């Protein structure tokens, strides 16, 4: 399998997360108060968490996630694209892009990650899955797999922020 498919996951992720690093923390600071009013059904703990992390913590969390995505891409490269870890991360990456577009729709405007999702995240995921499918390597994905993948991606995000918060407090 071409390194463009396997290692390309990390490259596409890095381009996408560069947008999030550049705009995420500032956007959150500026928009959480209005979002909190618009979405009162969201638990206060979510808003409080979002209000407490700063630029350093956000960048550190992205760094932790970089290790996870790099490991998935390397696993895919090492196995010629067969790795379940790689394919799960690829699927999670694509779903992540869809979630960014849903967030932008809910916020009625730009949200960090929504600019690169339709031009990098989703197209790369579809292209890489098509290449894996043509090579006979793509594992079938059920609804359960998609839900599980989204849960793993969410857990990786939570872990990334928890590790980042710990590292920042230790420094």
C-alpha positions as CSV (number, residue, x, y, z in Angstrom):
1,X,0.0,0.0,0.0
2,X,1.3,3.4,-0.9
3,X,2.7,5.5,1.9
4,X,0.4,8.3,0.6
5,X,-2.4,6.3,2.1
6,X,-0.9,5.1,5.3
7,X,1.5,7.9,6.3
8,X,-0.8,10.3,4.5
9,X,-3.2,10.0,7.5
10,X,-0.6,11.7,9.7
11,X,0.0,14.4,7.1
12,X,-3.7,15.1,6.6
13,X,-4.2,15.2,10.3
14,X,-1.3,17.6,10.8
15,X,-2.7,20.0,8.2
16,X,-6.1,19.8,9.8
17,X,-4.9,20.3,13.3
18,X,-2.7,23.2,12.3
19,X,-6.0,25.0,11.7
20,X,-7.3,24.0,15.1
21,X,-4.1,25.1,16.9
22,X,-4.2,28.4,15.0
23,X,-7.8,29.3,15.8
24,X,-9.1,26.9,18.5
25,X,-8.3,28.5,21.8
26,X,-9.1,32.1,20.8
27,X,-12.3,31.0,19.1
28,X,-13.4,29.1,22.3
29,X,-12.6,32.1,24.5
30,X,-14.6,34.4,22.2
31,X,-17.6,32.1,21.6
32,X,-18.3,29.9,24.6
33,X,-20.4,32.6,26.4
34,X,-22.7,32.9,23.4
35,X,-22.8,29.1,22.8
36,X,-23.6,28.6,26.5
37,X,-26.6,30.8,26.1
38,X,-27.7,29.2,22.8
39,X,-27.3,25.6,24.1
40,X,-28.4,25.6,27.8
41,X,-29.0,21.9,27.6
42,X,-25.3,21.3,27.4
43,X,-24.0,20.4,30.9
44,X,-22.2,23.2,32.7
45,X,-19.2,20.9,33.2
46,X,-18.6,20.9,29.4
47,X,-18.6,24.7,29.3
48,X,-16.4,24.9,32.4
49,X,-13.9,22.5,30.9
50,X,-13.8,24.5,27.7
51,X,-13.3,27.7,29.6
52,X,-10.4,26.4,31.6
53,X,-7.8,25.3,29.1
54,X,-5.4,27.7,27.6
55,X,-3.3,27.9,24.5
56,X,-0.4,25.9,26.0
57,X,-2.7,23.1,27.1
58,X,-4.4,23.0,23.8
59,X,-1.1,22.7,21.9
60,X,0.1,20.0,24.3
61,X,-3.2,18.1,23.8
62,X,-2.6,18.3,20.0
63,X,0.9,17.0,20.6
64,X,-0.4,14.0,22.6
65,X,-2.9,13.3,19.8
66,X,0.0,13.6,17.3
67,X,1.6,10.6,19.0
68,X,-1.6,8.6,18.7
69,X,-2.2,9.4,15.0
70,X,1.5,8.9,14.2
71,X,1.3,5.4,15.8
72,X,-1.8,4.6,13.8
73,X,-0.2,5.8,10.5
74,X,3.0,3.8,11.3
75,X,0.9,0.7,12.0
76,X,-0.8,1.1,8.7
77,X,2.5,1.6,6.9
78,X,4.1,-1.4,8.7
79,X,1.2,-3.7,7.7
80,X,0.6,-2.4,4.2
81,X,-2.7,-0.8,5.2
82,X,-4.1,-4.0,6.9
83,X,-3.9,-2.7,10.5
84,X,-7.2,-2.5,12.2
85,X,-5.7,0.3,14.3
86,X,-4.8,2.3,11.2
87,X,-8.2,1.7,9.5
88,X,-10.1,2.6,12.7
89,X,-8.1,5.8,13.0
90,X,-8.7,6.6,9.3
91,X,-12.4,6.1,9.8
92,X,-12.4,8.1,13.0
93,X,-10.6,10.9,11.2
94,X,-13.3,11.1,8.6
95,X,-16.0,11.0,11.2
96,X,-14.1,13.7,13.0
97,X,-14.4,15.9,9.9
98,X,-18.1,15.3,9.6
99,X,-18.4,16.3,13.3
100,X,-16.6,19.6,12.6
101,X,-19.1,20.4,9.9
102,X,-22.0,19.5,12.2
103,X,-20.5,21.8,14.9
104,X,-20.2,24.6,12.4
105,X,-23.8,24.1,11.4
106,X,-24.9,24.1,15.0
107,X,-22.9,27.2,15.8
108,X,-24.2,28.8,12.6
109,X,-20.7,29.7,11.4
110,X,-17.1,28.9,11.4
111,X,-15.7,26.6,14.1
112,X,-12.1,25.6,14.3
113,X,-11.5,22.6,12.1
114,X,-14.5,23.3,9.8
115,X,-12.4,24.9,7.1
116,X,-10.1,22.0,6.5
117,X,-12.7,19.3,7.1
118,X,-14.4,19.5,3.6
119,X,-11.1,20.1,1.7
120,X,-8.7,17.8,3.6
121,X,-10.2,15.5,6.2
122,X,-13.2,14.1,4.4
123,X,-11.6,13.9,0.9
124,X,-8.5,12.3,2.2
125,X,-10.5,9.7,4.2
126,X,-12.7,8.9,1.2
127,X,-9.6,8.6,-1.1
128,X,-7.7,6.4,1.3
129,X,-10.6,4.1,1.9
130,X,-11.1,3.8,-1.9
131,X,-7.5,2.9,-2.3
132,X,-7.7,0.3,0.5
133,X,-11.0,-1.1,-1.1
134,X,-9.4,-1.4,-4.6
135,X,-6.5,-3.3,-3.0
136,X,-8.9,-5.6,-1.2
137,X,-7.7,-4.4,2.2
138,X,-10.6,-2.4,3.5
139,X,-12.3,-4.0,6.4
140,X,-16.1,-3.7,6.3
141,X,-17.5,-1.1,8.7
142,X,-20.8,-1.6,10.4
143,X,-22.8,1.0,12.2
144,X,-21.5,-0.5,15.5
145,X,-17.9,-0.1,14.2
146,X,-18.6,3.6,13.3
147,X,-20.1,4.2,16.8
148,X,-17.2,2.4,18.4
149,X,-14.7,4.4,16.3
150,X,-16.3,7.7,17.3
151,X,-16.2,6.6,20.9
152,X,-12.5,5.8,20.7
153,X,-11.8,9.1,18.9
154,X,-13.7,10.9,21.7
155,X,-11.8,9.0,24.4
156,X,-8.5,9.8,22.7
157,X,-9.4,13.4,22.7
158,X,-10.3,13.3,26.5
159,X,-7.0,11.4,27.2
160,X,-5.0,13.9,25.2
161,X,-6.5,16.8,27.1
162,X,-6.0,15.0,30.5
163,X,-2.4,14.2,29.7
164,X,-1.8,17.8,28.5
165,X,-3.4,19.3,31.6
166,X,-1.1,17.1,33.8
167,X,2.0,18.0,31.8
168,X,1.2,21.7,32.0
169,X,0.6,21.6,35.7
170,X,3.9,19.8,36.2
171,X,5.9,22.4,34.3
